Amino acid sequence: FENDIRRERQAEGIAKAKAEGRYRGRKATIDPARVKELHQTGLGPAAIAREMGIARASVYRALAA
């Protein structure tokens, strides 16, 4: 019962924050356009990751998007 009440309060707080524009999540740290640009120049995913200081999986994710 208490969990239900807490969950309702939490949902209300999240809805209020979204309405006020304060619930947006983390800002993007990877520029997908830059990843694609480097990929078009012939660099492989590992080289792009080293160049940008990000994980190789992030490069694959950006290229798929």
Summary of the structure (lengths in Angstrom):
residues: 65
radius of gyration: 19.3
end to end distance: 42.4
largest distance: 58.7
contacts: 129
relative contact order: 0.11
helix: 68%
strand: 0%
